[in-house]
Amino acid sequence: MKPIPTVLALIFLSVLLVLANQYRLGSALPTAVYAVSAVGLILWNALREKKKRADLVARLNALFDGGEADLTAENEESALARRVVLARKSQAVREEKLRDGYEHLSSLVSDIAHQSKTPLASVRMTAETLDNPEGEVIRAQTDRLTFLFDALVRLSRCECGLIDGNLNPRENAVEELVCRSVSDALPAAEKRGIDFSADLEDGLTAVFDLHWTAEALFNLCDNAVKYAPERSVVTVTARDLGTSVRIDVSDLGPGVPESERNEIWKRFHRGTYAGDLPGVGFGLTLTRAIVTAQGGRTLCGGPPDGGAVFSIFLPKSRFPTKSRTVREVKDSVTVRKD
């Protein structure tokens, strides 16, 4: 409550009390009038100030949301509004410059990686003609350089915010998503004698970008292939949760300790059981970035007796129709692979 309206209210009440005493209205009536009037005026003043504060907050919220305001009036509110508008414009300019710099950096990294593929491929082809240990070392190091360049490109896309700008979520079939991701992971799985098993519901759809989400799910499948024992099975399941679709990728590997299940999604984090396995600790970070940018979420879990279960939750567009058998889905994956 501001001091000036309060003083005016007290002066007004004092005048009322003097008039009441002057016309001999009794001692009880002036006191009652004074008390009732004082309470009424104080409440009215408090409500008035509360409404002014609410209006000010609403106008400031509108400004932060991009709305317009009267910046010409000479009062405290207009001065504050002008400061907010200037701060918002300065922030927008800084963000635009930062975004342009990130996009330029990402483009530069992509160009370097692309230009490096040809000489690296030539070096590897030359190394394959060498039937000696040195040739094997050259091939291994060339493959590692190729892998690191690919990881660098993916990292630059994620760090520069290019994923959000390139996502186009729409209704897609979950079966096609699983087929794409599993097909890409099959070559590495076949080298270790690992089979894929799928259990999906027919007609199950969700809202997601097929290209980027296939990349996210592939990272989970590729991760499972790395950690699963040789000649074991990696299982992919998809279930309708009402408002979303849950896709699980399960393996029979050592699992993820409960203390690391939140840390595992962080950039460059390598789990306890990573050892000498290939990777830079970025695949799961990219997966979470892609899924969360589409309104989904990720989860890491697993049974107490070992094994890991990595899950992604995607917004669902409609209910599924009927269930399919594991054999039917496995056949569809095999056909897609060929």
C-alpha positions in Angstrom: 0.0 0.0 0.0 1.4 3.4 -1.0 1.9 6.0 1.8 0.0 8.9 0.1 -3.4 7.2 -0.3 -3.1 5.9 3.3 -2.5 9.4 4.7 -5.4 10.8 2.7 -7.6 8.0 4.0 -6.6 8.8 7.6 -7.2 12.6 7.1 -10.7 11.8 5.7 -11.5 9.6 8.6 -10.3 12.2 11.1 -12.6 14.8 9.4 -15.5 12.4 9.7 -14.8 11.9 13.4 -14.6 15.7 14.1 -17.9 16.3 12.3 -19.6 13.5 14.2 -18.4 15.0 17.5 -19.4 18.5 16.5 -23.0 17.5 15.8 -23.1 15.5 19.0 -23.9 12.1 17.4 -22.8 10.3 20.5 -19.6 8.6 21.4 -20.4 5.1 20.0 -21.6 6.2 16.6 -18.5 8.2 15.6 -16.2 5.4 16.8 -18.2 2.8 14.7 -18.2 5.1 11.7 -14.5 5.7 12.0 -13.7 2.0 12.4 -16.0 0.8 9.5 -14.7 3.6 7.2 -11.1 2.9 8.1 -11.5 -0.8 7.3 -13.3 -0.1 4.1 -10.8 2.4 2.8 -7.9 0.2 3.7 -9.4 -2.8 2.0 -10.3 -0.7 -1.1 -6.7 0.6 -1.2 -5.2 -2.8 -0.8 -7.4 -4.3 -3.6 -6.6 -1.4 -5.8 -2.8 -1.9 -5.4 -3.2 -5.7 -5.9 -5.0 -5.1 -9.2 -2.3 -2.7 -10.3 0.4 -5.2 -9.5 -1.4 -8.0 -11.3 -1.9 -5.7 -14.4 1.8 -4.9 -14.3 2.8 -8.6 -14.1 0.5 -9.4 -17.0 2.0 -6.6 -19.1 5.5 -7.8 -18.4 4.6 -11.4 -19.2 3.1 -10.2 -22.5 6.4 -8.3 -23.2 8.5 -11.4 -22.6 6.2 -13.4 -24.8 6.7 -10.9 -27.7 3.7 -8.6 -27.1 3.5 -4.9 -27.6 3.5 -2.2 -24.9 3.1 1.6 -24.7 6.7 2.8 -24.5 5.9 6.5 -25.0 4.3 7.3 -21.6 6.4 9.0 -19.0 5.8 6.7 -16.0 7.6 4.0 -14.1 5.8 1.2 -15.9 6.7 2.5 -19.4 10.3 3.0 -18.3 10.4 -0.6 -17.1 8.8 -1.8 -20.3 11.4 0.0 -22.4 14.2 -1.7 -20.4 12.6 -5.1 -20.9 12.2 -4.5 -24.7 15.8 -3.4 -25.1 17.0 -6.4 -23.1 14.9 -8.7 -25.2 16.2 -7.3 -28.4 19.8 -7.4 -27.2 19.3 -11.0 -26.2 17.8 -11.9 -29.6 20.7 -10.3 -31.4 23.2 -12.3 -29.3 21.3 -15.5 -29.9 21.2 -14.9 -33.6 25.0 -14.3 -33.8 25.6 -17.4 -31.6 23.4 -19.5 -33.8 25.1 -18.3 -37.0 28.4 -19.0 -35.5 27.4 -22.5 -34.5 25.9 -23.2 -37.9 29.1 -22.0 -39.6 31.2 -24.2 -37.3 29.0 -27.2 -37.9 29.2 -26.7 -41.7 33.0 -26.4 -41.4 33.3 -29.6 -39.4 31.0 -31.4 -41.9 33.1 -30.2 -44.8 36.3 -31.3 -43.2 34.9 -34.7 -42.4 33.5 -35.1 -45.9 36.8 -34.1 -47.6 38.7 -36.5 -45.3 36.6 -39.5 -46.4 38.2 -39.9 -49.8 41.9 -39.9 -48.7 41.0 -42.2 -45.8 39.3 -44.6 -48.1 42.4 -44.5 -50.4 44.7 -45.2 -47.5 42.5 -48.1 -46.4 42.4 -49.6 -49.9 46.2 -49.4 -50.1 46.5 -51.0 -46.6 44.3 -53.9 -47.7 47.0 -54.8 -50.3 49.6 -55.2 -47.6 49.5 -58.7 -46.3 51.5 -58.0 -43.1 50.9 -56.8 -39.5 51.7 -53.2 -40.6 48.8 -53.3 -43.1 46.5 -54.5 -40.3 47.5 -51.6 -38.1 47.0 -49.1 -40.9 43.5 -50.5 -41.5 42.6 -50.4 -37.9 43.7 -46.8 -37.4 42.0 -45.7 -40.6 38.7 -47.2 -39.4 39.2 -45.4 -36.1 39.8 -42.0 -37.8 36.7 -42.6 -40.0 34.7 -43.3 -36.9 36.0 -40.3 -35.0 35.1 -38.0 -38.0 31.6 -39.4 -38.1 31.2 -38.8 -34.3 32.5 -35.3 -34.7 29.9 -34.5 -37.3 27.1 -35.8 -35.1 28.5 -33.9 -32.1 28.6 -30.7 -34.0 25.0 -31.1 -35.1 23.8 -31.7 -31.6 25.9 -28.9 -30.0 24.9 -26.4 -32.6 21.2 -27.0 -32.1 20.8 -28.2 -35.7 18.7 -31.2 -34.6 15.8 -29.0 -33.4 15.8 -27.0 -36.6 15.8 -30.1 -38.9 13.2 -32.2 -37.1 9.9 -32.8 -38.9 7.8 -34.9 -36.5 4.7 -36.5 -38.1 2.7 -39.7 -37.8 4.9 -42.7 -38.7 4.8 -46.4 -38.3 6.8 -47.7 -35.4 7.5 -50.9 -37.4 9.3 -49.0 -40.1 11.3 -47.2 -37.4 12.4 -50.4 -35.8 13.2 -52.1 -39.2 15.4 -49.2 -40.2 17.3 -49.1 -37.0 17.7 -52.9 -36.6 18.8 -53.3 -40.3 21.6 -50.7 -39.8 22.8 -52.6 -36.7 22.7 -56.1 -38.2 26.2 -56.1 -39.9 27.9 -55.5 -36.5 25.6 -58.0 -34.8 26.3 -60.7 -37.4 30.1 -60.4 -36.8 29.5 -61.3 -33.1 26.8 -63.9 -33.8 24.1 -61.8 -32.2 20.5 -62.1 -33.3 17.7 -59.5 -33.1 14.2 -60.4 -31.8 11.3 -58.0 -32.2 7.9 -57.9 -30.5 5.8 -55.1 -31.9 2.1 -54.3 -32.1 0.7 -54.1 -35.7 -0.5 -50.7 -36.8 1.3 -48.9 -33.9 2.1 -45.3 -34.8 3.6 -42.3 -33.1 4.6 -38.8 -33.9 8.3 -38.5 -34.7 10.8 -37.6 -37.4 11.6 -41.0 -39.1 15.1 -40.1 -40.2 16.4 -38.7 -36.9 14.5 -41.1 -34.6 15.9 -44.0 -36.6 19.4 -42.6 -35.8 18.4 -42.4 -32.1 17.1 -46.0 -32.0 20.1 -47.3 -33.9 22.4 -45.9 -31.2 20.5 -48.0 -28.7 20.7 -51.1 -30.9 24.4 -50.6 -31.7 25.1 -50.0 -28.0 23.3 -53.3 -27.1 25.3 -55.2 -29.8 28.6 -53.9 -28.3 27.8 -55.0 -24.7 25.8 -58.1 -25.3 27.7 -61.5 -25.1 28.5 -63.2 -28.4 25.8 -65.5 -29.8 23.2 -63.9 -27.6 19.9 -62.1 -28.5 19.0 -58.4 -28.4 15.3 -57.8 -28.1 13.3 -54.8 -29.3 9.8 -54.3 -28.1 7.2 -51.6 -28.6 4.1 -51.1 -26.4 1.2 -48.7 -26.4 1.0 -46.7 -23.2 -2.1 -44.7 -24.1 -0.5 -41.3 -24.6 2.8 -42.5 -25.8 4.7 -45.5 -27.3 7.5 -47.1 -25.4 10.3 -48.8 -27.4 12.7 -51.0 -25.3 16.0 -52.3 -26.5 17.2 -55.1 -24.1 20.4 -57.1 -24.1 22.0 -59.7 -21.9 25.2 -57.8 -21.2 26.6 -56.7 -17.8 24.0 -53.9 -17.5 24.3 -50.4 -16.2 24.8 -49.8 -12.4 21.9 -48.0 -10.9 24.3 -45.1 -9.8 25.2 -44.5 -13.5 21.8 -44.6 -15.1 21.4 -40.9 -15.1 25.0 -40.1 -15.9 25.1 -42.5 -18.9 23.2 -39.9 -21.0 25.8 -37.2 -20.5 28.2 -36.3 -23.2 31.4 -38.3 -23.4 30.4 -40.4 -20.4 31.8 -43.9 -20.6 30.2 -46.6 -18.4 32.0 -48.8 -15.9 31.9 -51.8 -18.3 33.0 -49.8 -21.4 36.6 -51.0 -21.2 38.2 -51.1 -24.6 34.9 -51.1 -26.5 34.8 -48.7 -29.5 33.0 -45.4 -28.9 33.4 -41.8 -27.6 30.5 -41.7 -25.2 28.2 -39.6 -27.4 25.6 -42.0 -28.9 23.3 -41.9 -25.9 23.6 -38.1 -25.6 22.5 -37.8 -29.2 19.6 -40.2 -28.7 18.3 -38.2 -25.7 18.7 -34.9 -27.6 16.7 -36.3 -30.6 13.9 -37.8 -28.5 13.4 -35.0 -26.1 13.3 -32.4 -28.9 10.2 -34.2 -30.1 8.4 -34.2 -26.8 9.6 -37.7 -25.7 11.9 -39.0 -23.0 14.5 -41.7 -22.4 15.1 -44.2 -19.7 17.8 -46.6 -18.7 17.0 -49.6 -16.5 17.5 -53.4 -16.3 16.8 -56.4 -14.1 18.8 -57.0 -10.9 20.4 -60.2 -12.3 22.1 -58.4 -15.2 21.3 -57.0 -18.7 20.4 -53.5 -19.7 17.1 -52.0 -21.0 17.2 -48.7 -22.8 13.8 -47.1 -23.5 12.5 -44.2 -25.5 9.0 -42.8 -25.2 7.4 -41.2 -28.2 4.1 -39.2 -28.4 1.4 -41.5 -29.8 -1.1 -40.4 -32.5 -3.6 -43.3 -32.4 -4.3 -46.6 -30.9 -2.8 -49.8 -32.4 -5.1 -52.4 -34.1 -3.9 -55.9 -33.4 -0.8 -57.7 -32.1 1.8 -59.5 -34.2 3.9 -62.4 -33.4 7.6 -62.2 -32.8 8.2 -64.4 -35.9 6.3 -62.1 -38.2 8.3 -59.1 -37.0 11.6 -60.9 -37.3 10.7 -61.9 -40.9 9.9 -58.3 -41.7 13.3 -57.2 -40.3 15.1 -59.9 -42.3 13.3 -58.8 -45.5 14.3 -55.2 -44.9 17.9 -56.2 -44.4 18.1 -57.9 -47.8 
